[in-house]
Amino acid sequence: DVGSDSPVKVLGRFKDSGVGMVREFHRIISPSVQPAPDGVEEKFEVIFHGDLPKLIGYMDLRTESGVVADSKFVGKTPSKDNLKTDIQMTCYNLGHQVKHGVPPAKLAKYFAIDGKKPTTAVFEEPARDQATLDRFLCRIEAAFKALEAGVFQPAPNDCWWCSPKWCGYWSTCKYHP
């Protein structure tokens, strides 16, 4: 929220906040993370049977110990279920399994958290089970079928991007809250 602050003050606050989070991230998390060779922004492709287009993604980080991780800079401490319900991490799990022939050793999310004093959090859990990957693949198939049929689902009301600030179609959208 910018309130009545000048643009220079707001920019300064954002800069200070970012510097603090990066400093804390590098002080606490970075020393314990060793990327694998070619393990940063590692591209993967999942090729489906039939006419479906391939899924192309980039894992943020794969460590030497086989952990697939994502780093986030957030404004408040995430819930403990954040990693468990993150579909992006399920996609990374699938990408790792397709590219390397085995599931990742673990999935992890590294957080730098803004606040009066920046902090960090690390969430780790085992790789997704096959049932979770199968549900993810069913979601992808349903999305492809919807797109082919010209059906475009509206975003859920509670999504951060479903707002006038982030959506370029807000003024013409008949679905927003």
C-alpha positions in Angstrom: 0.0 0.0 0.0 1.5 3.3 -1.1 -0.9 5.5 0.9 0.1 9.2 0.6 3.9 8.5 0.4 5.8 9.9 -2.4 7.0 7.5 -5.2 10.6 8.0 -4.0 9.6 6.9 -0.5 7.7 3.9 -1.8 10.6 2.9 -4.0 13.0 3.2 -1.1 10.7 0.9 1.1 10.5 -1.7 -1.6 14.3 -1.6 -2.1 15.0 -1.9 1.6 12.5 -4.7 1.9 14.1 -6.6 -1.0 17.6 -6.1 0.2 16.7 -7.4 3.6 15.0 -10.5 2.3 17.9 -11.3 -0.1 20.4 -10.7 2.7 18.6 -13.1 5.1 18.0 -15.7 2.3 21.7 -15.7 1.5 22.7 -15.8 5.2 20.5 -18.7 6.2 19.5 -20.7 3.1 22.1 -20.3 0.4 25.0 -21.9 2.3 23.2 -25.2 2.7 22.1 -25.5 -1.0 24.4 -26.8 -3.7 22.9 -26.8 -7.2 23.6 -29.8 -9.4 25.6 -29.1 -12.6 22.9 -27.7 -15.0 20.5 -27.7 -12.1 19.4 -24.1 -12.1 16.4 -23.2 -14.3 16.6 -26.8 -15.7 14.4 -27.3 -18.7 12.1 -30.3 -19.0 9.6 -31.5 -21.6 6.7 -33.9 -21.1 5.4 -35.4 -24.3 1.9 -36.7 -24.3 0.2 -39.3 -26.5 -2.2 -38.1 -29.1 -2.6 -34.5 -30.3 -1.9 -32.9 -26.9 0.9 -30.3 -27.0 4.0 -31.0 -24.9 4.4 -29.6 -21.5 7.6 -27.5 -21.2 8.8 -26.3 -17.9 11.8 -25.1 -16.0 12.7 -26.4 -12.5 14.0 -23.5 -10.5 16.6 -25.6 -8.7 17.8 -29.2 -8.6 20.4 -29.8 -5.9 23.3 -32.3 -6.0 21.4 -34.4 -3.5 18.4 -34.7 -5.8 16.1 -32.2 -4.1 13.9 -30.2 -6.5 13.3 -26.8 -5.0 11.7 -23.4 -5.6 12.5 -20.1 -3.9 9.9 -17.6 -3.0 10.0 -14.1 -1.6 6.7 -13.5 0.3 5.1 -10.9 2.4 3.9 -13.2 5.2 4.8 -16.6 6.5 3.2 -19.3 4.3 1.0 -22.1 5.8 2.6 -25.5 6.5 0.4 -26.9 3.6 2.0 -24.5 1.1 4.3 -27.1 -0.4 1.9 -30.0 -0.1 -0.8 -28.2 -2.2 1.5 -26.5 -4.7 0.7 -27.6 -8.2 3.9 -26.0 -9.6 5.9 -28.4 -7.4 3.9 -31.4 -8.7 4.8 -30.2 -12.2 8.5 -30.0 -11.3 8.2 -33.5 -9.7 6.8 -34.9 -13.0 9.4 -33.0 -15.1 12.2 -34.4 -13.0 10.8 -37.9 -13.2 10.5 -37.7 -17.0 13.9 -36.1 -17.6 15.9 -38.1 -15.1 14.0 -41.4 -15.0 13.5 -41.2 -11.2 11.4 -39.0 -8.9 13.3 -36.3 -7.0 14.8 -37.2 -3.6 12.6 -34.6 -2.0 10.6 -31.4 -2.9 11.4 -28.2 -1.1 10.4 -24.6 -1.0 12.7 -21.9 0.4 11.1 -18.7 1.6 12.4 -15.3 2.3 9.7 -13.6 4.4 9.3 -9.8 4.6 8.5 -8.3 7.9 9.8 -5.8 10.5 12.8 -8.2 10.5 13.1 -10.4 7.4 13.1 -14.2 8.2 13.3 -17.4 6.2 11.4 -20.7 6.2 12.2 -24.1 4.6 9.5 -26.6 3.8 10.5 -30.1 2.6 8.6 -33.3 1.9 8.9 -36.5 -0.1 8.3 -36.6 -3.8 4.7 -36.8 -4.9 3.2 -40.3 -5.1 1.9 -41.7 -8.4 -1.8 -41.0 -7.5 -0.9 -37.3 -7.1 0.9 -37.3 -10.4 -2.0 -39.1 -12.1 -4.4 -36.4 -10.8 -2.1 -33.7 -12.1 -2.1 -35.3 -15.5 -5.9 -35.5 -15.5 -6.0 -31.8 -14.8 -3.7 -31.1 -17.7 -5.7 -33.3 -20.0 -9.0 -31.5 -19.0 -7.3 -28.1 -19.5 -6.2 -29.0 -23.0 -9.6 -30.4 -23.9 -11.3 -27.2 -22.6 -8.9 -25.0 -24.7 -9.5 -27.1 -27.8 -13.2 -26.6 -27.3 -12.8 -22.9 -26.8 -13.8 -23.1 -23.2 -11.8 -20.7 -20.9 -12.4 -21.1 -17.2 -12.5 -18.0 -15.1 -9.9 -17.6 -12.4 -11.0 -18.4 -8.8 -12.2 -15.3 -7.0 -9.5 -15.6 -4.3 -6.5 -15.6 -6.8 -4.2 -12.7 -6.5 -4.2 -12.2 -10.2 -8.0 -11.9 -10.3 -7.9 -8.2 -9.5 -7.9 -4.8 -11.4 -4.2 -4.4 -10.5 -3.0 -7.6 -12.2 -5.5 -8.6 -14.8 -5.5 -6.7 -18.1 -9.0 -8.0 -18.9 -10.6 -6.8 -15.6 -12.7 -4.0 -17.1 -14.3 -6.4 -19.7 -14.5 -9.6 -17.6 -18.0 -10.8 -16.8 -16.7 -13.2 -14.1 -14.7 -11.2 -11.6 -16.2 -10.8 -8.1 
